[in-house]
Amino acid sequence: MSARPVPPQGKGPGAAPPHAGAGLGTRLRAFAGTSLALALLVAVTAALAAAYPRAVDRYGDAGLRRAIEQAGPDRTSVQIQAAPPWMASLQQWESLLRAAPLAKARAEVLAAAEAPLVPDRAQSSYGVRTTVPLETSEPWLAQPVGLPAQVVLAAQQDLASHSRLSAGRLPRTTGEPVTAATESVEAAVTADTARTLNIKVGSVIRVPGSGRGPLAVRITGIVVPRSPDGAYWSALPVLRTPALSRQPGSQLSEVYWLGGLLLAPEAGPALLGTPGRPDRYWNVAPDVAALRGHDLDRLASAVAALESGPGVQRLRTAVDDELEAQTNLDEVLADHARLRSGIEPLLVLAAVGTGSLAVIVLAMAGGVAADRRRAELALLRARGASLPGLAVRLLAETAAMAVPAGALGLTAALLLLPDARTAPAVTAAVAVTLLACLALPLRAVAAHRTVRMHDGREDLTATRPSRRRTVAEATVLVIAAGAVAALRRQGSGSTGLVAAAPLLTGVVAALLLARLHPLPLRALSKAAARLRGLVIPLSLAQVARAPGFAVLPLLALLSALTTAAFGGSVLAGVTAARDQAALLDVGADGRVETTTGRLPKALPDRVRGLPGVRDVTAASVTHEAKPQQSGQPVPLAGVDPAAYARLSHDTGLGAFDAASLRSGGEGEDADAGAGVDRPLPALASPRVAEEYGTGPYVVLLPDGTSVTVQVVLVREHTPAVIGDDFLIVDRAGLPRAAAHATTLLLTGDSLNGRALRSAADGTGASVRLRAEERARHVDSPLQSGAERLYVVAVAAGAGYAVLALLLTVLRTAPERRALLARLRTMGMSRSQGRRLLILMALPQAFLAAAGGVLTGWAGIHLLSPGIDLATIALASPSGLEGAALRTDPLSLAVPALIVLLLAVGVPAAQAWWTGRRGSVSELRLGDN
């Protein structure tokens, strides 16, 4: 039986560290700096991991609520109505239209709505109303073109709680119950209705009767809605605000006012005595505050069930067989689902990239800790410590710091981002904490499977990759290639594997660089051997002896640079898409335009003198010009060729040579070029050129004159006309009556909208600014939230890249200090020591930076065909034909330069600090 090895005692080189057999508290105090750094890393990472799903939930909830609010209650309320049964008697009809049966049916209607469709009970209106407007013969009611006004009668319940009196009193019923034979009822109107239709308290409005005399409606009060935008008043907007209406098939000018009269709650049976075809109705308004974005599919199912599924079937059984339900809420939800489906894959791309980078950094942190404690752990193994016991020991040490830190990060995320689901955040924080706890034990178990007295050489230029590593790298390469191919073919919303394509691209590049790294080192080492100096050959020799563990920092740096480049390019692409869409909407930096008449002659000079205005280009735009061979109008603009060519070049919208558009050359007067015998050179859109040809052909102008044009240029877009159809000619060639300015196109860096509107006040012209249009493209919190998340992802990626570099420096810091101290004792100067450390760090940092730039550039070009940024960038993607992902040079260059600067600056600072401390303190007895 062989004796167990006895570890050396005393204070020699192989002596055990004083904390090797100590308790947990002593060991934590011995590694206080490392433990606190790990706790900080875990806390920040857990906070970011927990904050991501909560931020997505908050933006999703806000986006859904914004979509519902913008659609309006008239579209989002589920409107349920039921006509009186045809087989019932008049007395039965009257009883169904009274308040008590309506309230009982309302309870059934609200109970039929299934979660997550939660009804807003306060705003869900119900009552009786006429479905056919009733024409009044009162001459004192407002009549825009002499047509009599029409009214809708509604006995809507709970009027008192949703309005306040402005004049008079609320309507009521007195005496005997109201029936179909009642000749007079009371009603109230809103302040808007009273003001528009000239109604006052005490006015009597007579509406036609059905088989009886007219029904007299006496106005007893004028009310002001407490929440005019709420569903109670907006589900049927005519009850709140009168609207101009016209009969189908009539002229556009034949309009009349349509208003609403609010009867007493018990006056519903009186509507049976009119030809208005009264219906009972119940409007189910969704409670916007209870809506959640992650319940979108269930919400759509609940709406479908209430509109045409089991819900409405139950209501037909309980309320009325002929009951019908209708709503546009399903269309609103479908539109929002399309917006969400276009944004979510991009968010997943950012989350996978940054999350994977955080995993790499946590693994690096565990590896650095295991490497720094290699001697201690080897000694414990030599003393007989088992691998499970060693793993449990390290797990307890790490958990003592990581678990409280993870809990702290989770708590911070929960407090900073309230009103979101907790389970996904807890899961993410627990995953981060568990990874941080397991990184050090797993790394230590892998490194100390066997008991060794010392480790062999792991020179990067001497170590050959194993077969297992080759197979693993080939597998990753195949997976990455498949992900990139899937993304290019199917787009960013295809599979979960596609979301990892940018990350896998960085992984493949890191593996390739790790494989190719030794080749340039060998070539440089051979070339440097012939040099007479000491620093360069020695630095290359030291780099060549770097252990294979340096592949993990390289992987982290490349992944970080690729993620930062991808995220930065997404943000830059979103900004560019919005800017281009705003330019297409306005045509220049600013636009002053009138659609009726002409602009004053002094206005261009007045606008040109305003602050921020660099140039003003006038144009004569008419939208009623018609080619003689077609009756369809085509927008035609007359411009000054020189000024307009300069504007087109500056804006990038259809640049052209001014000489090609001049009418007959320079020096000719306006009248010389205006005849129909000499065609005007024209710039046309592709559709106009294809439909009408290049001419020459005659174009009829609205004032009865005409010009002959010949298309000499074709451009997709032009500043003067917004749209796909246009003709641009020399303004000097137009008849004088058609050559007056109607549009001013402005260029400038900081146009003042208030000053421009003040200058155009009184001219009937509208002012539009490119900056304002750009801001309008952020239509949903989903869009703005996705941008913020991408900004955080890019910042987090940059931070993890810096942290990976610092971990690499920390891992090799003791060896560099010892090397520099030994060389100083041999006569190396401080400046030579600084250059040595810088040159030692430069090759890997340069390869990582260059590889990151190339990988980011290649990844973006590979993935761009499958990614369209229009959804996240634009409120209405139709304004721009897609928004492609393009490389952003700053997103590629800035992170790479930061990596280079840190890689050079940290060793230089270490050399300066080591030189100040001296060599004796670095070369104590027992140091390796």
Phi, psi and omega in degrees: 000123183280144179285146179286143180296136179261120181292149181295147178254172178088211186239028181282186183297329182262011181292150180286141174299150184298339182263004187297320180253014184280174179283178184297314181298319179295318180295321178295322177292327179293329179244046185299315181297314179296319182295317179294321178296318178296318179298318179296317179298316181294318181298313181294316181294319178295322178297316179295317181295320179285329182287330184300304180296328179289322177295318178298319177298315182296316179293323178295317178297314181296322179295318178295317180295320177297319180297319180293317182293320181291328181292329179093148181299331180294339177260329188264346176282142173274110186264115182247129180221155180212126176280155176301139180301134184289334182274353183277160177280168180297322179295322177294321177300313182298320180294326180292334184268006178274167190295318185296309177298325178296318179294320178297317178293327179298320178299320177295320181296313181294327179288338181284343179285124183264149176299144008269015175279095183263119180289143171272098188298326182291327184260355179278107185270161176201162181159210180229137179212159175279139179266346177245123179299145182254127181280134179255154180251014181285118184289340183279349174289147183300135179223100186302316182234025178090358178275138183294149179288157176235153184227155171249126178265131182219128172260078185272131185285159175063033179296323184297324183278350181247011181209164172233146184286133172260328178201150177074212180221169179286151179291153178208170176247140181231155176075223183288156179301147179289138178229181178294341181267359180299134185266341185214138176224164178257154181208161173238159175228158176282164181298322178296318180294318180297318182291320185284320185263005179065037180267140178232165175296129183099348178295147178241125180245122181259131178243154184298148174260167179245104182073020182199181180286173181299152175267122180270126179248112181265128180277116181255347182199155174242126186244156176242122181299138177287322177230082186297335179270356179288167184292332180302320182262338188256350176298323172236086191301335184294338176291337181262315186225126177293156183226148173283133182224168177210157180286146178301135179085356180276171178292155181298332182276350183272081184243159177215163179275138174240117183235174182239140176244127185261106181278171176295151183303328182269005185267011182302319181300338180296336181291342177292342179271013178238161176278021185278359180051069185292145176233148165279144181217149176222116180259118180265106179268128178290143176282104186298324182294338182269357182283141179230134183297324182287349177263021187299316181294316179294325178295317178297321178294320179295321178295316179297323179295321181283330183277317186213020183239214183301327181298311181290332177293319177297321179294324178294327177287321186272331188248299185199138181294332184265012182296139179232151178229142178210150179194156172256010180298326179296323177292320178298316179294323179294318177298318179293324178296323177294319177298315181295319181293335177280334183267323187301317180300324178293323177294322178295321177302314180294318182294318180295318180297308182290321179296318178295324178295320177297322177298317180297317182293320177297319176296321176297319179299318176296321179294320179296317179297318179294322180290321179293333181255023183299316181296317180298314182291324176297321179294319178297321176295321179294331178280356175111007179295134178279159178297314177299318179296320178295319180295317179296321179299312180291325178297319179295319179298314183290319182295328181300333178257325186285321184295310175299323179294317177297320177296322178295315178297319178296317179298319179298318179295320181293324181284321183285332183234079180282178174059050176209168181296143183265326186301312179298323179294316179297317179300315180295316180294320178295321179298317178297314180297317179297318178297317179297324179289326186270343186299310181294311179301316181295318178297318180293319179296320180293325183278339186236039176297322177245152180277122180235148174279326176204161181268150176280178179289143177232043182300136181296327182275349181253332183283131178260137179298142180282169178293322179300318179296321179297317179295317180297316180295321178295322178296315178299321180298317180294318179297316180296318179297319178295321179295316180296318179296319179296320180293320179292328185272320189253346183093178188281357181252026187276289185223170177293329179296325180296326181298334180268004184300314177300320179294315181295328175299317177295323180295316179299316179297321179295318179294321178295318178295322178296325177290319186272349183305315182296332185298307178294331179294319178296317180295318179292324179296318178295319180292322182287340181296336181275351181285152181273340182285172183255325192291312185295310178299321180293320179296318178295323178296320178292321178295322180295332180272006179296138183291162180295344178300343180294350178294323182296314174300323178298319177298318179296315181296315181294319178297319179295315180294321179294317179296318179296319179295318180294313180296318178296323178291326176297313180297317178295322178294322177296315179298316180295321180295318179294320180296318180291320178296320177295322178295319178293330179284330185254321182096343180197192177289334178207157183215123174247120191215143172236140178260355178231126177079211183226163177276147177301147181295332182277350185295317180303316179293324179294319179290322181298332181276358181284152179296139178090346181274120180268320182206153179230128178240121181270149178216147175256104186249129171232138181259006184245015176289140184229122171300143188297329182275005181213149178268000182275132180287150177229126177301131179234134181234132173259129186224164168277117188304318183294310181293322182288324176296321177295319178295316180298322178291319181292322182274344183077017180255094174066052179299146182205170178272126184300326183297331183286347183252356182288142182273093175084009177091171183287150175095348178277145180277177186295320184289331183293330183262007188265355184283157180284344181285333179250108184292147176274131172299137185228146171256125187235160173282160180302323182291319178295317180296324180286322184282321186251354181079183181269354175083200006286148176214160185271137176243124180273133181263159184299332183276007179097345177278178182210160174223155175254128184238154174224121184287120178244344180223145177232126179224150180291319184223160177210149185293323191289329186238130177267117180138185185262355181240125177194156170229130180242125181229170176290126182297331180292342180269357180274154172302152185301324182293336182257002186261007180286151184285132175241346185219138173243124178255122189249144171237145181168155184277328184219074180287139181262108183297322180295318180294320180294318180292327176293320180292327182269002182296133179090354180263351183077013182264147175262151181240127177232137181243143179298321180296321179291320178295323178298319180292330182288344181285347173272088191264337186230146172301337175298319181292309180295323178294320178297321177298314181297320179296324177292322177298316178296321180296317179295316179296318178295320177299317177296319179296318178292328176296315177298319180295321177298320178294319179293323177296322176297317179295317180297324181297319184260005182299314180300318180296320180292321178297315180295318179298314181295322179295317179297318181292328177295323177292339179268003174108005179287135180282169180294320180295322177294323178296319178296316180296324180297312181294323178295315180292330177293324181275340189291316185302310182292321179295319179295317179296320179295316180294312179296318178296322178296318178297312181294320180293316178299316180297313181294319181297318180294318180291327178288323187267342187300325179298337181264004184236126176242120183271006185298324183295314182283338187267322194240143174288326177229093184301344180295339179291345182217133182280080179079160177224097187284151175281123181235157182290132175257113184303321181296321180293335176276317190278318187297309178300322179295319178295323178297319178299315180297315181297318179292320180297329179272322186288320182295311176298324178296318177295323179294319178297320178295318181291319179296322178296326178289326183283332182094169186272333187294318182292340180270345185240057178280160179296132180101349178286150178281000000 
